[in-house]
Amino acid sequence: MRPISRPQYTGNTITQYKSYLSYLIDAYGNYCSYCERTDKVDVEHIVPTSHNADLELEWSNLILGCPRCNRDFKRNKNESRAGYIWPDTHNTYHLLQYHTDGRVEPISNLSEALKSQVQNTLDLVCLDDSGQPQKPLCLGRRNAFQMANIIKDNYIRENQTLDEVCIFAKGNYWSVWYTVFYSIPEVKTALENLLPNTDIQRV
């Protein structure tokens, strides 16, 4: 889950929340804010409007979510932001452990309270679907790890350029690519700047 910083909204007055879609894509890229896939994305209310109608058009309550994460799993289950982690307020990358078999879980050194919040978010959008009959995220991350490690080996052998690495990494699963290239400073920095408003330095 890529951490993001929220730019100030400077566009026209919006009267229908779906009209924010193009602004959100410009702000964050055409990626689901939860699973990081380039699927079709919706304007996603972090706090569902069924629990707080006043937030329907509030820019600070909006991110992007794919139909799987937004409609199939999250829906209106969370009544507020409390008790969860969110990519626009937490350094979500550093709270999650990505495994080469596609699983994702809270990192091991968290306090029990923070670990619970991380797990709540994983469960809310079923970010670790390894136990589901259909597991597109788990399989997708597994494939991304395999591809990223091949590209890393090629890069180390100077058979792949930095620009080429970024082209591959811009596909899906940013956090997987960032994990694989974390130890290579120039690629790590390029990935931090690859997608709009990535905020990996957030404390």
N, C-alpha and C positions, 0 to 999 in steps of 0.2 A: 504494500500500500504506500504509494509515493506521497511524502509530505509536501504540502503546497502552501504558499502564502497567497492571501487573497488581495488582489489589487483593488483599488478604489473604483467603483462603478461611475463612469462619467458619460454614459450614453443618454438616450432619450428616456422620458418618463414611460414606464412600462405599466400597462393595465391588464396584461394577461401573462402569467408566469412563463408560459412556453416561449414567449418572445425573448426571453433571456438566453435561449439556447446558443445562438451564434456568439454572444458575448462570453458565455462560459467556455465555449470551445476555443475562442481566442485567448482566454485567460489561462486555460489549463491543458489545451490539446484535446483531440477527439478520443479521449480515453475514459473508461469507467474509473471513477475515483476510488473504487474499492478493489476490484479484481485486476485493474490495469490493462484490460483488453480493449482493442479498437473496435469493439462491437458497436452497433447502433446505440446511441446514448440518449437518455432522457434528461430533462431538468429534474433534479432530485432534491426534494425538501429534506434536509437533515432532520429537523423536527417536523413530523407530518402535520399537515394542515388540519387533519381530523382532531389533533390534540391542541393546536394553537392556530386558529384561522388568521390571526393578525400577522403571521409570518409568511403568508402565501407569496407576497411580492417582495419580501425582505432579502436583499442581495446577500447578506451575511448568512442566510439560511440555505443557500442554494449551491449545489455542486453538480457533478454529472454522474449518472448511474446507468449502467446497462440494464436492459429488461430483466435479465436473470437476477442481478443483485437487487435492483430497485423493486420490481414488481413481483418476482417469484418468491423472494425471501424477506427482504426488509419490510416492505409494505408500510403499515402504520404501527408496527410493534413497539417501537420506542416512543415513550411519551415526551421525552426531552433529550437534551445532550448528556445529561448526568448519567454516570455509570458506564460510559463508553469512551473509546478514543475515536478521534476524527482526524482525517488527513489535513484539514485546514487549521487545526489547533494543537495537534500533537506531532512529535517527530515519529510518525508511525513506522518508518523503516527500521529505526533502532529499537522498536518495541517488539518486533516480530523476527522469528527465526525461520528462514526459508531452507528447506531440505531438498536434496537433489532428487528424491523420489516424488517431489511435488507437494509434500505436506507443508503446512505452515502452522506455527504455534507461538505462544508468547515466549520471549527469551527467558532464560532460566534465572537470571539474577534480579528479577523484579520483586518489589514488595508484594505481599499478598493482595493488598488493595488494588494496586496498579495491574497486577496479573489478572485479577478478576475483571477489570475494565477491558483489558485487551481481549480476554476470552469472550466477554459479552459481545464485543464487536465482531469477532470471528464467527460467533454463533448467529449473530443478527443477520449477516449476509451470507452465511455458510461459506466463508472464505477458505476453509479447509473442508473440501468435499470428498476427502479420501474414503469416508465411510458411506457415501451415497451410492445408489445403484448406477447413476450417471455421474461421472466426475470430470467434467471438462476442465476445471481449473487445475486440479491435481495433474492430469495428463498434460495439459498445456504447459504448466511450469516445468514438468519433467522434460518435455521436449525442448523447452527454452534453455534449460540447464545444459542439455546435450549439445545444442547448437552453440551456445555461448562458450562452452569449453573448447569446442573445435575451433571457433574463431579466435579464442584466446591463444591457443597453441600456434595458430597461423600467424597471429600478430607478434608473438614472442620470436618466432622464426623469421620475422620480417616479410612474410608472404601475404600480409593483410595490412592495409593502411588504417590510420585512425579514422579517417572519413568513412571507410568501408565498415569498420566496427560500428560506428554510429548509425549507419544506414540499417544494418541488421538489428541493432538494439532499439531502433525506433518502432519496431513492429508491435510487440506485445511484451508484457511482464517486465517492466522496467526494473523492478526490485531484484529479479533474478540476474539480469545483466549487471546490475550494480554490485551484487554479491560476488559474482564470478570475477569481475575486474577490480574489486576493491583494493587489491594490493598493487595495482599498476597506476601510479599517480596521475599520469597524463590522460589515461582513459577514464579514470574515476572522475576527474575534473570535467572532462568532456561530457560524461553522462549526467553530471549535475547540472549542466547547462543545455542539455539536449532538448528538454521539454519545457514549456512555459511555466514560470513561477514555481519550479521545484525548490523546496526549502529544506534541504538536508541538514543545514547548519542550525536549525531551530533547537533550542535547549529543551 
